[in-house]
Amino acid sequence: MSGAVLQKDRSMLLQKEMLAAHYQRLAEAPETGEKVVYTFVPGNLTELIRAFGALPVLPEINALQSGMRGKSAGYIAEAERAGHSEDVCSYVKCDLGMARSGNIGPTGTRLPKPDLLLLSYTGCYTFMKWFELLREEYGCETVFLHIPYQGDGRIEPDHRAYVTKQVKEKVIPALERITGRTYDEDLLKENLRRSRETEDDLVKVLQSAKQKPSPIDAFFGAVFYVGPIFSAFRGTPEGAAYYRSLREEIEERAAAGLGPDTPSGTLTDQRYRLVVEGTPNWTHFRDFWKMFSDEGAVAVASTYSKVGGTYDFGFRHDPDDPLGTMADYCGGCYTNLNLPSRADMLAAYVREYQADGFLVHSVKSCNSFSAGQLALLREVEKKTGLPGAFIESDLVDPRYFSAANVKNRLESYFQMLEARRRVHGSSALNEAAP
Ligand code: SF4
């Protein structure tokens, strides 16, 4: 067994232990009295929640885990029986179905009821409806943190002031009420300092994909890398330890010239470097990944790995400006960016990561991601001179994953890239871009 493999085992093990311990604490919360805050991934205020000693629960993470464990079809059917339409986002139905089926979380323990529903509104209307339903179910306190959309492609000073004011006047008092603790800015700063270190480590991991061969898969593999920072662990000591370990592991892998571990084995012979826009499909995650890895395709950058923060474009939490930095963080999440900014981001990835192509995975459920994706595809094609691919399925509703269809489209796309390579040489992009 190589050193790199041992390193990989270490970070995977750490993540597993962290998750198990977290869900165990959640299961025991009704007895221990620890307070529980349900919140969403984009724009989450984990450092603040943790500074009050409360435990975050991320419903989207539970839904995607249910998808990966083959449980989402049953949960969705349960929600549809209760009257939720087929058109509703499958994360929502999966979560509601799970709640109606005993609320058993990803590690097999029961999830506690929320003491607070903290909705950071980063552009998804469904988030609001989702928490309205949970509020009806649990009757607990709810806070709505409104994040202005980056309509003009930047966070304006009054956006920042508006969000900061809400955090100060709405979110902090609610956390004080439910936990019985007083706001402690020093604790928050300590968490933010750790977040900053963690974000540095994550960026090094993601940017390692600039190397050839890439030591990571920045779409499928990155799902595991971003899990802790997007969920309950940003700013925690165990989160910081995990990212240190992960960075070291990837550095060793890169130094050894190894590719990522994939369902087709270690992918060192990489024929196609791709940039991917959109979310993964969770019900067929491994099969979907294998369709890429079997063809020697590796994702070198993705937008999904930025839904919980666009750190690779420079943002870091700033412990010296605790409330302002949280406002900037919320405003900068990928789903809060307008289409021109998203197109610029994708085109920059194609260039900086020397991609051979790019692909949009559009999911039926998610308007936040899918709205405008065809226009985005055309725009990135114009900016890079590369043809893109467009495939469709869903997040956690297995009825919308057609393996044959997806495979056909991918194979045609790889054939097209191969043909371009024959015409333009090995670096199709550099020769073809305008
Ligand atoms: S529509 Fe998209 S962003 Fe909104 S809840 Fe569903 S998956 Fe999340």
Residues whose N, C-alpha, C, O or C-beta is under 5 A from the ligand:
A	BS01	SF4	C89 Y91 C124 T126 F127 S365 C366 N367 S368
